[in-house]
Amino acid sequence: MPPDIHSTAIVDSSAKIGDNCTIGPYCMIGENVSLGDNSNLHSHVVLDGDLTIGEHAEIFPFACIGKQTQDLKFQGDAGDIRIGSNVTIREYVTVNSPTSGEGSTTVGDDCHILAYCHIAHDCRVGNNVVMSNATNLAGHVIVDDHVVFGGLVGVHQFCRIGTMAMVGTHSKIVQDIAPYSLAEGNPAFPKTVNKVGMERNGLNADDIRKISTAHKKLFRSGLTQEQALTEIKEELGETEELTSLITFVQDSERGLARPRHKTNQ
């Protein structure tokens, strides 16, 4: 079926609107926008920039996607914005364009971006991510797959949050959060492993046990990072999850968020 576009919506003639889309009252869609099939814009939604959104997107009133970055270094040449399929974007969400033409701001499939969230320029958000109300990502933040944010979380620029991590409400992230962590605080640090999140994503009991042991070696043992990684490799063997954890730690540019005080566990 052709799209159903409300008479008050303003849709540029060059925009690509998929089949069976609904464009509600007072929406505005720019010329370089591509909206996938079966998507629903409730009302007062703004889509602009070099923006592609996948199928089955549901976008609620007053969301603003693809507008110019807030970065003061912007000089007029914006890159693209790519948002996946089956994404829910709630009220007053903002997703900004990259700062330069070589950049990209991306959001994966099956994400739920709740009210008042902000995704700044050049961020990379993975698949199956939940950003609860008023979570704010500064520029160049990387969020891996299956991450869950509690509400009112702030993330410093260039930080990375590892896969299956959960970040508690009111947390401030200023360093990288290791995969499979349950983190919170100001500044946030991993307090334990995200056991429930791992179970929900299909990890078995042995996988979870190994990750829990690796977490303790990294954050609770008093070992240096290199000593901890060596013991993890020697004692726990190679699994996909442990390999991803080790690689994350080795590649961290801002450094891992760590407990403020060492404890014996």
C-alpha positions in Angstrom: 0.0 0.0 0.0 1.2 3.6 -0.6 2.0 5.7 2.4 -0.7 7.5 4.3 0.5 11.1 4.7 -1.6 13.5 6.7 -2.5 16.7 4.9 -0.6 18.9 7.4 2.7 17.0 7.0 5.4 18.5 4.9 7.3 15.8 3.0 10.0 16.8 0.4 9.3 15.4 -3.0 12.7 13.8 -3.1 12.3 11.9 0.2 11.9 8.2 -0.1 8.9 6.9 1.9 8.3 3.2 2.0 5.1 1.2 1.4 2.4 1.2 4.1 4.0 4.0 6.1 1.9 6.4 8.2 3.0 10.1 8.4 1.0 11.8 11.1 0.0 15.5 11.5 2.6 18.2 11.3 5.6 15.9 10.5 8.5 17.4 8.5 10.7 15.1 6.3 13.7 16.5 4.4 14.8 15.7 0.9 17.6 13.2 1.7 15.5 11.1 4.0 14.7 7.4 3.3 12.0 5.8 5.6 11.5 2.0 5.4 8.3 0.1 4.8 5.6 -0.1 7.5 7.0 2.7 9.6 4.8 5.0 11.7 5.4 8.7 12.5 2.8 9.7 15.1 2.9 13.5 14.7 5.2 16.5 14.9 8.3 14.3 14.0 11.2 16.0 12.2 13.4 13.8 10.0 16.3 15.6 8.1 19.8 15.3 6.9 21.3 12.3 5.0 19.1 9.9 7.0 18.1 6.3 6.4 15.6 4.6 8.7 14.8 0.9 8.3 11.5 -0.9 8.3 8.9 -1.0 11.1 10.2 2.1 12.8 7.8 3.7 15.3 8.6 7.3 16.1 6.6 9.4 18.6 5.8 13.1 18.7 8.5 15.8 18.8 11.4 13.4 18.0 14.0 15.2 15.9 16.3 12.9 14.0 19.2 13.9 11.7 19.5 17.6 12.3 22.8 19.4 12.6 25.3 18.4 15.2 25.7 20.6 18.3 29.5 20.2 18.0 31.1 23.7 17.6 33.6 22.2 15.2 30.9 21.7 12.6 31.8 23.5 9.4 28.8 22.7 7.2 29.7 19.2 5.8 27.7 16.6 7.7 27.9 12.9 7.2 25.1 10.3 7.2 22.7 9.0 9.9 21.7 5.3 9.7 19.0 3.8 11.9 18.0 0.2 11.7 14.8 -1.7 11.6 12.2 -2.4 14.3 13.3 0.7 16.2 11.1 2.6 18.7 11.9 6.2 19.2 9.9 8.0 21.9 8.9 11.6 22.5 11.5 14.4 22.3 14.4 12.1 21.3 17.2 13.8 19.4 19.7 12.1 17.1 22.3 14.4 15.6 24.3 14.3 12.3 28.0 13.7 12.4 30.4 16.6 12.6 32.1 16.0 9.2 31.2 14.5 5.9 33.4 11.4 6.6 31.5 10.6 9.8 28.4 8.6 10.6 25.9 8.4 13.4 24.4 4.9 13.6 21.7 3.1 15.6 21.2 -0.6 15.1 18.1 -2.9 14.8 15.5 -3.6 17.5 16.5 -0.6 19.7 14.2 1.2 22.2 15.1 4.8 22.6 12.8 6.3 25.3 11.7 9.8 25.9 14.1 12.7 26.1 17.2 10.6 25.1 20.0 12.2 23.1 22.4 10.5 20.7 25.1 13.0 19.7 27.2 13.3 16.6 29.3 10.3 15.5 27.8 7.8 18.1 27.6 4.1 17.2 24.7 2.4 19.0 24.4 -1.4 18.4 21.5 -3.8 18.2 18.9 -4.5 20.9 19.9 -1.5 23.0 17.5 0.0 25.5 18.0 3.7 26.5 15.6 4.6 29.3 14.3 8.1 29.7 16.7 11.0 29.5 19.9 9.0 28.8 22.4 11.2 27.0 25.3 10.1 24.9 28.0 12.7 24.1 29.9 12.6 20.8 31.7 9.5 19.5 30.3 7.2 22.1 30.1 3.5 21.2 27.4 1.3 22.7 27.7 -2.4 21.9 24.8 -4.9 21.4 22.3 -5.7 24.2 23.2 -2.8 26.5 20.5 -1.5 28.8 20.6 2.0 30.4 18.5 3.0 33.3 17.1 6.5 33.2 19.0 9.8 33.5 22.4 8.3 32.6 25.1 10.6 31.2 27.9 9.3 29.0 31.1 11.3 28.4 32.4 11.6 24.8 34.6 8.8 23.4 33.4 6.3 26.0 32.4 2.7 25.1 29.9 0.4 26.8 30.5 -3.3 26.3 28.0 -5.9 25.2 25.3 -7.0 27.7 26.2 -4.4 30.2 23.5 -2.7 32.3 24.0 0.8 33.6 22.0 1.9 36.6 19.8 5.0 36.9 21.5 8.4 37.5 24.9 7.1 36.6 27.7 9.2 35.1 30.0 7.3 32.7 33.5 8.8 32.2 35.4 5.6 31.3 34.7 2.4 29.4 32.3 0.0 31.0 33.4 -3.6 30.5 31.1 -6.1 28.7 28.7 -8.2 30.9 28.9 -5.7 33.7 26.3 -4.3 36.0 27.5 -0.8 36.6 26.3 2.3 38.4 27.5 5.3 40.3 29.0 8.8 39.9 31.4 8.0 38.3 30.0 4.7 37.3 32.0 1.5 37.8 31.2 -2.3 37.5 29.8 -3.6 40.8 29.1 -7.2 39.6 28.2 -9.1 36.4 24.9 -8.6 34.7 23.7 -12.2 35.3 20.1 -11.6 34.4 21.0 -9.9 31.2 23.3 -12.8 30.2 20.6 -15.3 31.0 18.1 -13.4 28.9 20.5 -13.4 26.0 21.0 -17.1 26.1 24.3 -17.6 27.9 24.5 -20.9 29.8 25.5 -21.4 33.4 29.1 -22.3 32.6 29.6 -19.2 30.4 28.2 -17.0 33.1 30.5 -18.6 35.7 33.6 -18.0 33.6 32.6 -14.4 33.0 32.0 -13.9 36.7 35.4 -15.3 37.5 37.0 -13.1 34.9 35.2 -10.1 36.3 36.6 -10.8 39.8 40.1 -11.2 38.4 39.9 -7.8 36.6 38.2 -5.8 39.3 38.4 -7.5 42.7 41.7 -9.4 42.9 44.3 -6.7 43.2 46.0 -8.0 40.1 47.3 -5.6 37.4 45.2 -5.6 34.2 47.9 -7.6 32.4 48.2 -10.1 35.2 44.4 -10.5 35.3 44.2 -11.0 31.5 47.0 -13.6 31.6 45.2 -15.6 34.4 41.9 -15.4 32.5 43.5 -16.8 29.4 45.4 -19.5 31.2 42.7 -20.7 33.7 39.4 -20.2 31.9 40.2 -21.2 28.3 38.8 -19.6 25.2 35.2 -18.9 24.7 33.5 -16.3 22.4 32.5 -14.2 25.5 35.9 -14.3 27.1 37.6 -13.4 23.9 35.3 -10.4 23.4 35.9 -9.3 27.0 39.7 -9.6 26.6 39.7 -7.7 23.3 37.5 -5.0 24.8 39.9 -4.5 27.7 43.0 -4.5 25.4 41.4 -2.0 23.0 40.1 0.4 25.6 41.3 4.0 24.9 39.8 5.8 27.8 40.6 3.0 30.3 38.2 0.8 32.2 35.9 2.1 34.8 37.0 0.4 38.1 35.8 0.2 41.7 37.1 3.1 43.7 38.2 0.8 46.6 39.6 -2.7 46.3 37.7 -5.3 48.2 38.4 -9.0 49.0 35.9 -11.3 47.5 
